[in-house]
Amino acid sequence: MPIEDDDRPRKKVTHEIGQDLSLLSVEELTERVALLKTEIARLEEAATKKRASRDAANSFFKS
């Protein structure tokens, strides 16, 4: 029995900086924008946590 396209796992959407966008549909571009916005939020959260840890360490060692 052949495997239908709908039965196959979907390829995870990834984006490579600088990649050619001309072959992507509007829906694919919208998915990528959402993906990148989520990643930006994750990066900003990580930076905030690291800044807080650094500031706490600086306060401790300056006392």
PQR file with spaces between the fields and no chain letter, atoms N, CA, C, O and H, PARSE charges and radii, in Angstrom:
ATOM       1  N    MET     1       0.842   -1.173    0.000 -0.4000 1.5000
ATOM       2  CA   MET     1       0.000    0.000    0.000 -0.0000 2.0000
ATOM       3  C    MET     1       0.896    1.248    0.000  0.5500 1.7000
ATOM       4  O    MET     1       1.729    1.392    0.895 -0.5500 1.4000
ATOM       5  N    PRO     2       0.751    2.145   -0.970 -0.5600 1.5000
ATOM       6  CA   PRO     2       1.596    3.343   -1.015  0.2800 2.0000
ATOM       7  C    PRO     2       1.246    4.328    0.095  0.5500 1.7000
ATOM       8  O    PRO     2       0.098    4.440    0.526 -0.5500 1.4000
ATOM       9  N    ILE     3       2.248    5.014    0.523 -0.4000 1.5000
ATOM      10  CA   ILE     3       2.053    6.021    1.566 -0.0000 2.0000
ATOM      11  C    ILE     3       1.556    7.302    0.908  0.5500 1.7000
ATOM      12  O    ILE     3       2.160    7.804   -0.039 -0.5500 1.4000
ATOM      13  H    ILE     3       3.180    4.923    0.173  0.4000 1.0000
ATOM      14  N    GLU     4       0.458    7.817    1.421 -0.4000 1.5000
ATOM      15  CA   GLU     4      -0.091    9.074    0.915 -0.0000 2.0000
ATOM      16  C    GLU     4       0.729   10.237    1.464  0.5500 1.7000
ATOM      17  O    GLU     4       1.310   10.134    2.544 -0.5500 1.4000
ATOM      18  H    GLU     4      -0.033    7.409    2.191  0.4000 1.0000
ATOM      19  N    ASP     5       0.776   11.338    0.724 -0.4000 1.5000
ATOM      20  CA   ASP     5       1.502   12.522    1.178 -0.0000 2.0000
ATOM      21  C    ASP     5       1.005   13.025    2.528  0.5500 1.7000
ATOM      22  O    ASP     5       1.788   13.509    3.346 -0.5500 1.4000
ATOM      23  H    ASP     5       0.304   11.421   -0.153  0.4000 1.0000
ATOM      24  N    ASP     6      -0.319   12.908    2.759 -0.4000 1.5000
ATOM      25  CA   ASP     6      -0.888   13.379    4.011 -0.0000 2.0000
ATOM      26  C    ASP     6      -0.446   12.546    5.205  0.5500 1.7000
ATOM      27  O    ASP     6      -0.485   13.020    6.341 -0.5500 1.4000
ATOM      28  H    ASP     6      -0.955   12.515    2.094  0.4000 1.0000
ATOM      29  N    ASP     7      -0.023   11.301    4.956 -0.4000 1.5000
ATOM      30  CA   ASP     7       0.402   10.418    6.031 -0.0000 2.0000
ATOM      31  C    ASP     7       1.856   10.642    6.434  0.5500 1.7000
ATOM      32  O    ASP     7       2.276   10.229    7.515 -0.5500 1.4000
ATOM      33  H    ASP     7       0.008   10.917    4.033  0.4000 1.0000
ATOM      34  N    ARG     8       2.605   11.281    5.584 -0.4000 1.5000
ATOM      35  CA   ARG     8       4.025   11.511    5.881 -0.0000 2.0000
ATOM      36  C    ARG     8       4.161   12.665    6.863  0.5500 1.7000
ATOM      37  O    ARG     8       3.383   13.619    6.830 -0.5500 1.4000
ATOM      38  H    ARG     8       2.264   11.616    4.705  0.4000 1.0000
ATOM      39  N    PRO     9       5.156   12.568    7.735 -0.5600 1.5000
ATOM      40  CA   PRO     9       5.375   13.693    8.650  0.2800 2.0000
ATOM      41  C    PRO     9       5.794   14.927    7.850  0.5500 1.7000
ATOM      42  O    PRO     9       6.578   14.835    6.906 -0.5500 1.4000
ATOM      43  N    ARG    10       5.259   16.080    8.247 -0.4000 1.5000
ATOM      44  CA   ARG    10       5.626   17.320    7.564 -0.0000 2.0000
ATOM      45  C    ARG    10       7.052   17.696    7.919  0.5500 1.7000
ATOM      46  O    ARG    10       7.493   17.526    9.056 -0.5500 1.4000
ATOM      47  H    ARG    10       4.622   16.155    9.014  0.4000 1.0000
ATOM      48  N    LYS    11       7.754   18.202    6.940 -0.4000 1.5000
ATOM      49  CA   LYS    11       9.109   18.678    7.167 -0.0000 2.0000
ATOM      50  C    LYS    11       9.041   19.911    8.063  0.5500 1.7000
ATOM      51  O    LYS    11       8.240   20.816    7.828 -0.5500 1.4000
ATOM      52  H    LYS    11       7.395   18.340    6.016  0.4000 1.0000
ATOM      53  N    LYS    12       9.872   19.939    9.074 -0.4000 1.5000
ATOM      54  CA   LYS    12       9.890   21.066    9.988 -0.0000 2.0000
ATOM      55  C    LYS    12      10.297   22.325    9.226  0.5500 1.7000
ATOM      56  O    LYS    12      11.259   22.318    8.458 -0.5500 1.4000
ATOM      57  H    LYS    12      10.522   19.204    9.266  0.4000 1.0000
ATOM      58  N    VAL    13       9.551   23.401    9.450 -0.4000 1.5000
ATOM      59  CA   VAL    13       9.855   24.663    8.782 -0.0000 2.0000
ATOM      60  C    VAL    13      11.121   25.233    9.387  0.5500 1.7000
ATOM      61  O    VAL    13      11.219   25.410   10.601 -0.5500 1.4000
ATOM      62  H    VAL    13       8.769   23.406   10.074  0.4000 1.0000
ATOM      63  N    THR    14      12.075   25.514    8.544 -0.4000 1.5000
ATOM      64  CA   THR    14      13.306   26.144    8.991 -0.0000 2.0000
ATOM      65  C    THR    14      13.593   27.324    8.083  0.5500 1.7000
ATOM      66  O    THR    14      13.064   27.415    6.975 -0.5500 1.4000
ATOM      67  H    THR    14      11.996   25.370    7.558  0.4000 1.0000
ATOM      68  N    HIS    15      14.408   28.196    8.548 -0.4000 1.5000
ATOM      69  CA   HIS    15      14.773   29.340    7.727 -0.0000 2.0000
ATOM      70  C    HIS    15      16.268   29.544    7.827  0.5500 1.7000
ATOM      71  O    HIS    15      16.854   29.470    8.907 -0.5500 1.4000
ATOM      72  H    HIS    15      14.837   28.122    9.448  0.4000 1.0000
ATOM      73  N    GLU    16      16.859   29.797    6.710 -0.4000 1.5000
ATOM      74  CA   GLU    16      18.286   30.075    6.652 -0.0000 2.0000
ATOM      75  C    GLU    16      18.447   31.537    6.271  0.5500 1.7000
ATOM      76  O    GLU    16      17.887   31.988    5.272 -0.5500 1.4000
ATOM      77  H    GLU    16      16.383   29.857    5.832  0.4000 1.0000
ATOM      78  N    ILE    17      19.203   32.270    7.055 -0.4000 1.5000
ATOM      79  CA   ILE    17      19.413   33.689    6.795 -0.0000 2.0000
ATOM      80  C    ILE    17      20.012   33.858    5.401  0.5500 1.7000
ATOM      81  O    ILE    17      20.988   33.196    5.050 -0.5500 1.4000
ATOM      82  H    ILE    17      19.658   31.904    7.867  0.4000 1.0000
ATOM      83  N    GLY    18      19.421   34.744    4.621 -0.4000 1.5000
ATOM      84  CA   GLY    18      19.915   35.040    3.281 -0.0000 2.0000
ATOM      85  C    GLY    18      19.412   34.104    2.195  0.5500 1.7000
ATOM      86  O    GLY    18      19.794   34.250    1.034 -0.5500 1.4000
ATOM      87  H    GLY    18      18.627   35.282    4.906  0.4000 1.0000
ATOM      88  N    GLN    19      18.566   33.149    2.546 -0.4000 1.5000
ATOM      89  CA   GLN    19      18.110   32.191    1.539 -0.0000 2.0000
ATOM      90  C    GLN    19      17.182   32.860    0.533  0.5500 1.7000
ATOM      91  O    GLN    19      16.552   33.872    0.840 -0.5500 1.4000
ATOM      92  H    GLN    19      18.256   33.031    3.489  0.4000 1.0000
ATOM      93  N    ASP    20      17.102   32.297   -0.661 -0.4000 1.5000
ATOM      94  CA   ASP    20      16.250   32.800   -1.728 -0.0000 2.0000
ATOM      95  C    ASP    20      14.789   32.631   -1.322  0.5500 1.7000
ATOM      96  O    ASP    20      14.355   31.528   -0.990 -0.5500 1.4000
ATOM      97  H    ASP    20      17.614   31.475   -0.910  0.4000 1.0000
ATOM      98  N    LEU    21      14.041   33.718   -1.349 -0.4000 1.5000
ATOM      99  CA   LEU    21      12.642   33.687   -0.934 -0.0000 2.0000
ATOM     100  C    LEU    21      11.680   33.646   -2.112  0.5500 1.7000
ATOM     101  O    LEU    21      10.469   33.542   -1.915 -0.5500 1.4000
ATOM     102  H    LEU    21      14.394   34.614   -1.619  0.4000 1.0000
ATOM     103  N    SER    22      12.193   33.723   -3.316 -0.4000 1.5000
ATOM     104  CA   SER    22      11.342   33.845   -4.492 -0.0000 2.0000
ATOM     105  C    SER    22      10.450   32.628   -4.736  0.5500 1.7000
ATOM     106  O    SER    22       9.397   32.759   -5.360 -0.5500 1.4000
ATOM     107  H    SER    22      13.177   33.807   -3.475  0.4000 1.0000
ATOM     108  N    LEU    23      10.840   31.472   -4.267 -0.4000 1.5000
ATOM     109  CA   LEU    23      10.054   30.262   -4.506 -0.0000 2.0000
ATOM     110  C    LEU    23       9.045   29.961   -3.406  0.5500 1.7000
ATOM     111  O    LEU    23       8.287   28.996   -3.507 -0.5500 1.4000
ATOM     112  H    LEU    23      11.696   31.366   -3.761  0.4000 1.0000
ATOM     113  N    LEU    24       9.030   30.778   -2.357 -0.4000 1.5000
ATOM     114  CA   LEU    24       8.123   30.540   -1.235 -0.0000 2.0000
ATOM     115  C    LEU    24       6.784   31.223   -1.459  0.5500 1.7000
ATOM     116  O    LEU    24       6.721   32.312   -2.029 -0.5500 1.4000
ATOM     117  H    LEU    24       9.646   31.562   -2.275  0.4000 1.0000
ATOM     118  N    SER    25       5.713   30.579   -1.008 -0.4000 1.5000
ATOM     119  CA   SER    25       4.381   31.156   -1.104 -0.0000 2.0000
ATOM     120  C    SER    25       4.188   32.183    0.010  0.5500 1.7000
ATOM     121  O    SER    25       4.999   32.276    0.931 -0.5500 1.4000
ATOM     122  H    SER    25       5.764   29.694   -0.544  0.4000 1.0000
ATOM     123  N    VAL    26       3.116   32.943   -0.087 -0.4000 1.5000
ATOM     124  CA   VAL    26       2.786   33.914    0.956 -0.0000 2.0000
ATOM     125  C    VAL    26       2.592   33.194    2.286  0.5500 1.7000
ATOM     126  O    VAL    26       3.033   33.685    3.326 -0.5500 1.4000
ATOM     127  H    VAL    26       2.457   32.868   -0.835  0.4000 1.0000
ATOM     128  N    GLU    27       1.939   32.042    2.262 -0.4000 1.5000
ATOM     129  CA   GLU    27       1.709   31.280    3.488 -0.0000 2.0000
ATOM     130  C    GLU    27       3.030   30.819    4.101  0.5500 1.7000
ATOM     131  O    GLU    27       3.213   30.882    5.317 -0.5500 1.4000
ATOM     132  H    GLU    27       1.581   31.644    1.417  0.4000 1.0000
ATOM     133  N    GLU    28       3.939   30.361    3.259 -0.4000 1.5000
ATOM     134  CA   GLU    28       5.248   29.920    3.762 -0.0000 2.0000
ATOM     135  C    GLU    28       6.024   31.097    4.346  0.5500 1.7000
ATOM     136  O    GLU    28       6.681   30.958    5.377 -0.5500 1.4000
ATOM     137  H    GLU    28       3.790   30.310    2.272  0.4000 1.0000
ATOM     138  N    LEU    29       5.951   32.238    3.697 -0.4000 1.5000
ATOM     139  CA   LEU    29       6.635   33.421    4.221 -0.0000 2.0000
ATOM     140  C    LEU    29       6.039   33.836    5.561  0.5500 1.7000
ATOM     141  O    LEU    29       6.767   34.212    6.480 -0.5500 1.4000
ATOM     142  H    LEU    29       5.417   32.351    2.859  0.4000 1.0000
ATOM     143  N    THR    30       4.720   33.769    5.671 -0.4000 1.5000
ATOM     144  CA   THR    30       4.049   34.108    6.929 -0.0000 2.0000
ATOM     145  C    THR    30       4.463   33.149    8.039  0.5500 1.7000
ATOM     146  O    THR    30       4.697   33.576    9.170 -0.5500 1.4000
ATOM     147  H    THR    30       4.129   33.464    4.925  0.4000 1.0000
ATOM     148  N    GLU    31       4.557   31.854    7.728 -0.4000 1.5000
ATOM     149  CA   GLU    31       5.022   30.866    8.714 -0.0000 2.0000
ATOM     150  C    GLU    31       6.432   31.178    9.178  0.5500 1.7000
ATOM     151  O    GLU    31       6.745   31.066   10.363 -0.5500 1.4000
ATOM     152  H    GLU    31       4.367   31.507    6.809  0.4000 1.0000
ATOM     153  N    ARG    32       7.277   31.569    8.244 -0.4000 1.5000
ATOM     154  CA   ARG    32       8.669   31.868    8.604 -0.0000 2.0000
ATOM     155  C    ARG    32       8.770   33.115    9.457  0.5500 1.7000
ATOM     156  O    ARG    32       9.575   33.169   10.386 -0.5500 1.4000
ATOM     157  H    ARG    32       7.023   31.660    7.282  0.4000 1.0000
ATOM     158  N    VAL    33       7.959   34.123    9.151 -0.4000 1.5000
ATOM     159  CA   VAL    33       7.952   35.335    9.972 -0.0000 2.0000
ATOM     160  C    VAL    33       7.558   34.978   11.398  0.5500 1.7000
ATOM     161  O    VAL    33       8.190   35.432   12.352 -0.5500 1.4000
ATOM     162  H    VAL    33       7.304   34.079    8.396  0.4000 1.0000
ATOM     163  N    ALA    34       6.516   34.166   11.547 -0.4000 1.5000
ATOM     164  CA   ALA    34       6.077   33.740   12.886 -0.0000 2.0000
ATOM     165  C    ALA    34       7.185   32.957   13.587  0.5500 1.7000
ATOM     166  O    ALA    34       7.438   33.162   14.774 -0.5500 1.4000
ATOM     167  H    ALA    34       6.003   33.797   10.772  0.4000 1.0000
ATOM     168  N    LEU    35       7.836   32.071   12.862 -0.4000 1.5000
ATOM     169  CA   LEU    35       8.931   31.275   13.418 -0.0000 2.0000
ATOM     170  C    LEU    35      10.053   32.182   13.919  0.5500 1.7000
ATOM     171  O    LEU    35      10.574   31.991   15.018 -0.5500 1.4000
ATOM     172  H    LEU    35       7.630   31.904   11.898  0.4000 1.0000
ATOM     173  N    LEU    36      10.417   33.168   13.103 -0.4000 1.5000
ATOM     174  CA   LEU    36      11.508   34.060   13.476 -0.0000 2.0000
ATOM     175  C    LEU    36      11.123   34.974   14.637  0.5500 1.7000
ATOM     176  O    LEU    36      11.962   35.271   15.487 -0.5500 1.4000
ATOM     177  H    LEU    36       9.993   33.323   12.211  0.4000 1.0000
ATOM     178  N    LYS    37       9.874   35.422   14.687 -0.4000 1.5000
ATOM     179  CA   LYS    37       9.431   36.237   15.822 -0.0000 2.0000
ATOM     180  C    LYS    37       9.490   35.444   17.115  0.5500 1.7000
ATOM     181  O    LYS    37       9.877   35.975   18.156 -0.5500 1.4000
ATOM     182  H    LYS    37       9.192   35.181   13.997  0.4000 1.0000
ATOM     183  N    THR    38       9.108   34.173   17.055 -0.4000 1.5000
ATOM     184  CA   THR    38       9.192   33.307   18.233 -0.0000 2.0000
ATOM     185  C    THR    38      10.646   33.135   18.659  0.5500 1.7000
ATOM     186  O    THR    38      10.958   33.162   19.849 -0.5500 1.4000
ATOM     187  H    THR    38       8.794   33.742   16.210  0.4000 1.0000
ATOM     188  N    GLU    39      11.520   32.960   17.697 -0.4000 1.5000
ATOM     189  CA   GLU    39      12.939   32.787   18.004 -0.0000 2.0000
ATOM     190  C    GLU    39      13.534   34.062   18.582  0.5500 1.7000
ATOM     191  O    GLU    39      14.352   33.992   19.499 -0.5500 1.4000
ATOM     192  H    GLU    39      11.266   32.938   16.730  0.4000 1.0000
ATOM     193  N    ILE    40      13.146   35.221   18.070 -0.4000 1.5000
ATOM     194  CA   ILE    40      13.625   36.495   18.613 -0.0000 2.0000
ATOM     195  C    ILE    40      13.193   36.634   20.066  0.5500 1.7000
ATOM     196  O    ILE    40      13.993   37.035   20.912 -0.5500 1.4000
ATOM     197  H    ILE    40      12.481   35.278   17.325  0.4000 1.0000
ATOM     198  N    ALA    41      11.947   36.310   20.364 -0.4000 1.5000
ATOM     199  CA   ALA    41      11.460   36.383   21.742 -0.0000 2.0000
ATOM     200  C    ALA    41      12.258   35.443   22.646  0.5500 1.7000
ATOM     201  O    ALA    41      12.583   35.799   23.779 -0.5500 1.4000
ATOM     202  H    ALA    41      11.298   35.984   19.677  0.4000 1.0000
ATOM     203  N    ARG    42      12.567   34.266   22.159 -0.4000 1.5000
ATOM     204  CA   ARG    42      13.350   33.293   22.939 -0.0000 2.0000
ATOM     205  C    ARG    42      14.755   33.818   23.204  0.5500 1.7000
ATOM     206  O    ARG    42      15.275   33.672   24.310 -0.5500 1.4000
ATOM     207  H    ARG    42      12.302   33.977   21.239  0.4000 1.0000
ATOM     208  N    LEU    43      15.373   34.430   22.190 -0.4000 1.5000
ATOM     209  CA   LEU    43      16.711   34.992   22.345 -0.0000 2.0000
ATOM     210  C    LEU    43      16.716   36.167   23.320  0.5500 1.7000
ATOM     211  O    LEU    43      17.624   36.292   24.142 -0.5500 1.4000
ATOM     212  H    LEU    43      14.950   34.549   21.292  0.4000 1.0000
ATOM     213  N    GLU    44      15.704   37.025   23.228 -0.4000 1.5000
ATOM     214  CA   GLU    44      15.617   38.162   24.140 -0.0000 2.0000
ATOM     215  C    GLU    44      15.425   37.703   25.579  0.5500 1.7000
ATOM     216  O    GLU    44      15.996   38.285   26.502 -0.5500 1.4000
ATOM     217  H    GLU    44      14.966   36.923   22.560  0.4000 1.0000
ATOM     218  N    GLU    45      14.618   36.654   25.773 -0.4000 1.5000
ATOM     219  CA   GLU    45      14.412   36.114   27.115 -0.0000 2.0000
ATOM     220  C    GLU    45      15.713   35.540   27.677  0.5500 1.7000
ATOM     221  O    GLU    45      16.031   35.745   28.848 -0.5500 1.4000
ATOM     222  H    GLU    45      14.154   36.181   25.024  0.4000 1.0000
ATOM     223  N    ALA    46      16.452   34.830   26.848 -0.4000 1.5000
ATOM     224  CA   ALA    46      17.736   34.262   27.296 -0.0000 2.0000
ATOM     225  C    ALA    46      18.722   35.376   27.650  0.5500 1.7000
ATOM     226  O    ALA    46      19.442   35.273   28.643 -0.5500 1.4000
ATOM     227  H    ALA    46      16.194   34.663   25.897  0.4000 1.0000
ATOM     228  N    ALA    47      18.756   36.432   26.847 -0.4000 1.5000
ATOM     229  CA   ALA    47      19.656   37.553   27.122 -0.0000 2.0000
ATOM     230  C    ALA    47      19.271   38.240   28.430  0.5500 1.7000
ATOM     231  O    ALA    47      20.145   38.624   29.208 -0.5500 1.4000
ATOM     232  H    ALA    47      18.170   36.515   26.041  0.4000 1.0000
ATOM     233  N    THR    48      17.983   38.398   28.676 -0.4000 1.5000
ATOM     234  CA   THR    48      17.513   39.012   29.914 -0.0000 2.0000
ATOM     235  C    THR    48      17.925   38.186   31.126  0.5500 1.7000
ATOM     236  O    THR    48      18.373   38.737   32.132 -0.5500 1.4000
ATOM     237  H    THR    48      17.273   38.086   28.044  0.4000 1.0000
ATOM     238  N    LYS    49      17.776   36.870   31.036 -0.4000 1.5000
ATOM     239  CA   LYS    49      18.177   35.990   32.138 -0.0000 2.0000
ATOM     240  C    LYS    49      19.681   36.057   32.382  0.5500 1.7000
ATOM     241  O    LYS    49      20.127   36.095   33.529 -0.5500 1.4000
ATOM     242  H    LYS    49      17.412   36.422   30.219  0.4000 1.0000
ATOM     243  N    LYS    50      20.457   36.072   31.311 -0.4000 1.5000
ATOM     244  CA   LYS    50      21.915   36.139   31.467 -0.0000 2.0000
ATOM     245  C    LYS    50      22.333   37.480   32.056  0.5500 1.7000
ATOM     246  O    LYS    50      23.242   37.537   32.884 -0.5500 1.4000
ATOM     247  H    LYS    50      20.095   36.041   30.379  0.4000 1.0000
ATOM     248  N    ARG    51      21.679   38.555   31.637 -0.4000 1.5000
ATOM     249  CA   ARG    51      21.976   39.875   32.177 -0.0000 2.0000
ATOM     250  C    ARG    51      21.674   39.908   33.678  0.5500 1.7000
ATOM     251  O    ARG    51      22.449   40.464   34.457 -0.5500 1.4000
ATOM     252  H    ARG    51      20.940   38.509   30.964  0.4000 1.0000
ATOM     253  N    ALA    52      20.555   39.317   34.078 -0.4000 1.5000
ATOM     254  CA   ALA    52      20.181   39.283   35.494 -0.0000 2.0000
ATOM     255  C    ALA    52      21.202   38.484   36.302  0.5500 1.7000
ATOM     256  O    ALA    52      21.570   38.884   37.406 -0.5500 1.4000
ATOM     257  H    ALA    52      19.926   38.866   33.446  0.4000 1.0000
ATOM     258  N    SER    53      21.658   37.358   35.756 -0.4000 1.5000
ATOM     259  CA   SER    53      22.672   36.553   36.451 -0.0000 2.0000
ATOM     260  C    SER    53      23.974   37.322   36.585  0.5500 1.7000
ATOM     261  O    SER    53      24.611   37.308   37.638 -0.5500 1.4000
ATOM     262  H    SER    53      21.359   37.033   34.859  0.4000 1.0000
ATOM     263  N    ARG    54      24.364   37.992   35.513 -0.4000 1.5000
ATOM     264  CA   ARG    54      25.610   38.769   35.539 -0.0000 2.0000
ATOM     265  C    ARG    54      25.509   39.907   36.546  0.5500 1.7000
ATOM     266  O    ARG    54      26.442   40.155   37.310 -0.5500 1.4000
ATOM     267  H    ARG    54      23.846   38.004   34.657  0.4000 1.0000
ATOM     268  N    ASP    55      24.365   40.599   36.542 -0.4000 1.5000
ATOM     269  CA   ASP    55      24.174   41.708   37.480 -0.0000 2.0000
ATOM     270  C    ASP    55      24.180   41.225   38.925  0.5500 1.7000
ATOM     271  O    ASP    55      24.730   41.889   39.803 -0.5500 1.4000
ATOM     272  H    ASP    55      23.608   40.397   35.921  0.4000 1.0000
ATOM     273  N    ALA    56      23.571   40.069   39.171 -0.4000 1.5000
ATOM     274  CA   ALA    56      23.565   39.509   40.530 -0.0000 2.0000
ATOM     275  C    ALA    56      24.987   39.154   40.957  0.5500 1.7000
ATOM     276  O    ALA    56      25.380   39.413   42.094 -0.5500 1.4000
ATOM     277  H    ALA    56      23.124   39.529   38.457  0.4000 1.0000
ATOM     278  N    ALA    57      25.748   38.567   40.056 -0.4000 1.5000
ATOM     279  CA   ALA    57      27.137   38.218   40.379 -0.0000 2.0000
ATOM     280  C    ALA    57      27.956   39.472   40.620  0.5500 1.7000
ATOM     281  O    ALA    57      28.759   39.521   41.552 -0.5500 1.4000
ATOM     282  H    ALA    57      25.429   38.356   39.132  0.4000 1.0000
ATOM     283  N    ASN    58      27.764   40.473   39.800 -0.4000 1.5000
ATOM     284  CA   ASN    58      28.507   41.732   39.992 -0.0000 2.0000
ATOM     285  C    ASN    58      28.166   42.375   41.329  0.5500 1.7000
ATOM     286  O    ASN    58      29.049   42.891   42.014 -0.5500 1.4000
ATOM     287  H    ASN    58      27.112   40.433   39.042  0.4000 1.0000
ATOM     288  N    SER    59      26.899   42.347   41.702 -0.4000 1.5000
ATOM     289  CA   SER    59      26.486   42.915   42.998 -0.0000 2.0000
ATOM     290  C    SER    59      27.111   42.142   44.157  0.5500 1.7000
ATOM     291  O    SER    59      27.543   42.738   45.143 -0.5500 1.4000
ATOM     292  H    SER    59      26.181   41.928   41.146  0.4000 1.0000
ATOM     293  N    PHE    60      27.160   40.823   44.037 -0.4000 1.5000
ATOM     294  CA   PHE    60      27.711   39.984   45.100 -0.0000 2.0000
ATOM     295  C    PHE    60      29.205   40.247   45.283  0.5500 1.7000
ATOM     296  O    PHE    60      29.676   40.367   46.414 -0.5500 1.4000
ATOM     297  H    PHE    60      26.809   40.339   43.235  0.4000 1.0000
ATOM     298  N    PHE    61      29.942   40.337   44.200 -0.4000 1.5000
ATOM     299  CA   PHE    61      31.388   40.499   44.306 -0.0000 2.0000
ATOM     300  C    PHE    61      31.825   41.933   44.559  0.5500 1.7000
ATOM     301  O    PHE    61      32.972   42.163   44.942 -0.5500 1.4000
ATOM     302  H    PHE    61      29.559   40.240   43.281  0.4000 1.0000
ATOM     303  N    LYS    62      30.946   42.898   44.356 -0.4000 1.5000
ATOM     304  CA   LYS    62      31.280   44.286   44.657 -0.0000 2.0000
ATOM     305  C    LYS    62      31.001   44.637   46.115  0.5500 1.7000
ATOM     306  O    LYS    62      31.417   45.690   46.598 -0.5500 1.4000
ATOM     307  H    LYS    62      30.014   42.711   44.045  0.4000 1.0000
ATOM     308  N    SER    63      30.288   43.738   46.821 -0.4000 1.5000
ATOM     309  CA   SER    63      29.936   44.025   48.227 -0.0000 2.0000
ATOM     310  C    SER    63      31.131   43.928   49.126  0.5500 1.7000
ATOM     311  O    SER    63      31.014   44.137   50.334 -0.5500 1.4000
ATOM     312  H    SER    63      29.950   42.883   46.429  0.4000 1.0000
